[in-house]
Amino acid sequence: MVLVSKFQDWINAKVIGEDAEETPNFAFLEVMNSIMRLYMAMIKNG
């Protein structure tokens, strides 16, 4: 869970640090977020 927390902090920092108009970066973050959700679901389900 610490890894997820750190990852979320990184996402928040990137979102705050980048210009909101930078669509490619935002899209990248969305993809990474989706991957992390899938990864966590796989871990939970064993």
Residue frames relative to the residue before (quaternion, step in Angstrom):
aa qw qx qy qz dx dy dz
M 1.0000 0.0000 0.0000 0.0000 0.00 0.00 0.00
V 0.5715 0.5840 -0.3811 0.4325 3.58 1.16 -0.56
L 0.6275 0.5483 -0.3320 0.4419 3.56 1.01 -0.85
V 0.6529 0.5087 -0.3088 0.4686 3.56 0.95 -0.89
S 0.6398 0.5295 -0.3191 0.4565 3.57 0.97 -0.87
K 0.6603 0.4979 -0.3027 0.4738 3.58 0.92 -0.92
F 0.6488 0.5222 -0.3117 0.4574 3.56 0.99 -0.89
Q 0.6480 0.5108 -0.3118 0.4711 3.57 0.99 -0.85
D 0.6192 0.5331 -0.3367 0.4679 3.58 1.04 -0.78
W 0.6473 0.5231 -0.3110 0.4590 3.56 1.01 -0.87
I 0.6347 0.5200 -0.3210 0.4730 3.57 0.98 -0.86
N 0.6637 0.5079 -0.3068 0.4554 3.58 0.86 -0.96
A 0.6548 0.5105 -0.3088 0.4641 3.57 0.95 -0.88
K 0.6541 0.5092 -0.3123 0.4641 3.58 0.98 -0.83
V 0.6580 0.5131 -0.3093 0.4562 3.57 0.92 -0.91
I 0.6839 0.4704 -0.2805 0.4820 3.57 0.95 -0.91
G 0.7084 0.4975 -0.2586 0.4287 3.57 0.95 -0.94
E 0.7105 0.4378 -0.2569 0.4874 3.58 1.10 -0.64
D 0.5631 -0.5649 0.4753 0.3713 3.52 -1.25 0.47
A 0.5304 -0.6642 0.4294 0.3053 3.57 -0.87 0.97
E 0.6366 0.5501 -0.3253 0.4317 3.58 1.19 -0.50
E 0.5421 0.6258 -0.3994 0.3938 3.59 1.26 -0.19
T 0.1758 -0.8467 0.4959 0.0792 3.55 0.39 1.26
P 0.6394 0.5289 -0.3610 0.4256 3.66 0.83 -0.78
N 0.6592 0.4954 -0.3135 0.4709 3.59 0.94 -0.83
F 0.6457 0.5177 -0.3194 0.4616 3.57 0.97 -0.85
A 0.6411 0.5161 -0.3181 0.4705 3.58 0.98 -0.85
F 0.6270 0.5374 -0.3267 0.4597 3.57 1.02 -0.83
L 0.6609 0.5033 -0.3042 0.4662 3.57 0.93 -0.89
E 0.6265 0.5339 -0.3347 0.4588 3.58 1.01 -0.77
V 0.6478 0.5087 -0.3126 0.4732 3.58 0.96 -0.86
M 0.6590 0.5053 -0.3100 0.4629 3.58 0.89 -0.93
N 0.6340 0.5321 -0.3226 0.4592 3.57 1.00 -0.83
S 0.6524 0.5122 -0.3077 0.4661 3.58 0.96 -0.87
I 0.6406 0.5216 -0.3189 0.4646 3.57 0.98 -0.87
M 0.6588 0.5077 -0.3136 0.4581 3.58 0.92 -0.88
R 0.6315 0.5262 -0.3357 0.4601 3.60 1.00 -0.78
L 0.6544 0.5028 -0.3082 0.4732 3.59 0.93 -0.88
Y 0.6427 0.5388 -0.3082 0.4491 3.55 0.97 -0.93
M 0.6752 0.4853 -0.2890 0.4745 3.58 0.92 -0.93
A 0.6260 0.5307 -0.3363 0.4620 3.60 1.02 -0.75
M 0.6425 0.5192 -0.3172 0.4658 3.58 1.00 -0.81
I 0.6470 0.5105 -0.3182 0.4686 3.60 0.97 -0.84
K 0.6559 0.5240 -0.3079 0.4478 3.59 0.92 -0.93
N 0.7277 0.4367 -0.2336 0.4745 3.56 0.94 -0.92
G 0.4525 -0.7203 0.4266 0.3074 3.56 1.29 -0.04
